[in-house]
């Protein structure tokens, strides 16, 4: 049962939405960064968007991704993201194992937090992006 599982706090794992191309061909991608000194195993990422847009409730499809191993101090590209959904909550639920211990965290980029004014340099990716730890 869920109450019997020890969910330790997540540290050293971040989600980043980064701008990956120039102004003319603007593209944004979602990345998972492992800053830990140990690999993550069986990483599962569920993504969805939801919220109120122009007075109407909107919800995107739920996408699921699996990464068998994410090496220590590395990153993985999860998916591209359309700027049209930046006006919604963009939720990423991440679960993974370190040794035999499960870790679980929800990252939510709130509406309008993903914009050019909030970009910062992400050295792990060598890109400009929005970091969520």
N, C-alpha and C positions, 0 to 999 in steps of 0.2 A: 504494500500500500504506500501511497505517496508520503504519508506521515512517517513512515519507517525509513525513508531515504534521507541521508544527511546531505543537504545542499550547502556546501561550503561557499563562502563569498568569492565572487569572481574578481580576480586581479590580473593585470597584464594583458587583457584582451580588449580591443577597441574596434568600433565600427567607424568607417570613414566614407563619406560621399565626396568624391573628387572629380574635378573637371579635368578631363583627359585629352582635350584637344583645343586648338586655337579658336578664336571668335567665329571665324567663317564656318567651321564645321564643329560647333559646340556639341560635345558629348560628355555625359556624366556617368560614372560607374561607382558601384558600392564595393568596398573592400573590407575584409576582416584582417586585423593585424594581431599577431601573437608576439607580445613583447617578453614573454616568459622565457626562461632558460631550459625549458623542457617542451617537447612536442605535444600537440593536442591530437587526440585520436577520435575517430568517428564524430566529426563535427557536423552538426545538423543546423541549418539556418532556414527559418521560415520567415517570409517577408509578405507584408500586406500594407495597403494604404486605406485610410478611412477618415471620414470627417464631413464637415458641412461646406459645401461649395455653392455659392450663389443661392443660399437659402434652401438647398436641397442636400439630403444625406447621400454621400457617395462612398463606394467601397470598391477597391480593386480586387483582382484575382489574388488568391493566396498562392505563393510560389514556394517550393521546397528545394533545398540544395543539400548535398552531402559531400563532404570532403573527408576522405579516409584518414589522411594525416596532414597536419599543418606543422611543419618543422619549427623548432625554436627560433625566435627572433626573425620571423618571416611574415609574409602576408599572402592572401589569396583574393583574387577578384571574384566576387559573388555574382553580380549581375549588372547590366546596364540599368539606368533609371531615367525615365522621361521627365524633363522639367515641368510638364503639365501636372504631375502629382506632388510638386513641392508645396502646393497650397493645402495638402492633406497631412495628417499624421502618417509618417512612414515608420512602420514598426518592424524590427528585426529581432526574432526570438532565437537565441543561440544556445545550443546545448553541446557539450563535448565531454570527453573523458581525459583525465590525466592519471595514468596508471589505472587503477580500478575505481577511481572516484569520479562521480558525475558532477558537472558544473552546469549552471543554467542562468542565463540573464536575458532580460528584455531591454533593447535599445529603442527609444522612440525619438525620432527627429520631428519636432512639433511643426505645425504649419508656418511657412515663411521663414524658417530658420536656415534653410538651404538657399542662400543668395550670395551674390558676389561680394557684398559688403562684409560678410562673415567668413570669407575664405582666409585660410592661414596656410603657411607652408607646412607640408607633411613630409619630414625628411625620410621616413621609411619608404615612401612611395616616390619621392622626388616630384611631387605634384602639389597643386593648391587644392585644399579641400576643407570640409567641415568634419571635425573630429568629435566623436561621442565615446566617452570612456565609462 
